[in-house]
Amino acid sequence: MSFRNTILGGMGSLIRQMIRSPNYVQGVAGWSINRDGSAEFNNAVIRGILNAGTVLAGTISSGTIGSSTLINDRILDSDIVVDDSGGTLLVYAVSGQTTLTLTTAGGGTFTPQAGVTSLKVECWWAGAGGQPGGAPGSYSGFGGAGGPGGEYACEPNYTVTPLVPLNYTIGAKGVKANPGQFGNPGGNTTFDNAVVAHGGSAAIGGLVRPGGTGSTNTLHFNGGANGVPGGAGGGGGGGSAGTSQSGNPGTSSVFGLNPGGAGGAAVPGGAAGGSGGNNGAVGSNGAAPGGGGGGGGDNGQHAAGDGADGQIRITYGGARVLIASIAGNA
């Protein structure tokens, strides 16, 4: 039916009070588009941007809100803090926070400034290195395995004492294996021995090895598994975990074909794994933080790629301004 039909509209305008589906029951089924500008649908998919003055929702199950990431019942990286302690809902706006990103592998200390009693601490494990083509555990004429990607671990509100130094370690990358050897795992990343992103398994020939896993911190996501050599190309390295989801696995090379497998694609807050080398070519290094190195191609034990170093990110301070409050017994 055309919108030029006078039942529906005229001169580009809807002349009836509304148009409705045959099964429309308000609040129950069907849909209605009303002349006053209101509408009701059972479900809707909006592929572009939704602009709305007010959004009322019973449940928001996934996705992002502004610059904030929604994970289950938590909103991460937001400048809004909600406090339900004391029987009252308090909403604060937060601004002026300090973020320190540490990327140099090895140990160090961080000393909270005077007045700082809580930190947001995020750790990424270092990625594992890949294997060269023709390494043990593979087969003659096959490439090498990629290295698994790193785990992510986070404590959003880690209690500290001002001016008391805290030790940390940033995991060093797993370097590519030498010919005839298995891949090298990356090092663990820890903060105050309490926030820990774990290392994954070393690359071993034709075996799929898991990415970093095992954290018990408030938020944690696993690194991506490695790709393995199914043909003359090397397997792709696993991507590191991000701030809201596990890392993507590397892909495997295909029997009878020369290209290496692709590295695991980067997720938000994580990094990509290195690509496996084509037949007769070297594998690529993983991206920082924590991407696994790609396996080397066959035809001469071509070199694999290195994994990437880990990382620690510390966020603290900022001014909190109360912008709303609702009594608990209202």
Buried (B, 14 or more C-beta within 10 A) or exposed (E): EEEEEEEBBEEEEBEBEBBBEEEBEEEEEBBBBBEEEEEBEEEEEEEEEEEEEEEEEEEEEEEEBEEBBBBEEEBBBBBBBEEEEEEEBBBBBBEEEEEEEBBEBEEEEBEBEEEBEBBBBBBBBBBBBBBBBBBEBBEEBBBBBBBBBBBBBBBBEBEBEEEEEBEBBBBBBBBBBBBEBBBBBBBBBBBBEBBBBBBBBBBBBBBBBBBBBBBEBEBBBBBBBBBBBBBBBBBBBBBBBBBBBBBBBBBBBBEEEBBBBBBBBBBEBBBBBBBBBBBBBBBBBBBBBBBBBBBBBBBBBBBBBBBBBBBBBBBBBBEEEEEEEEEEEE
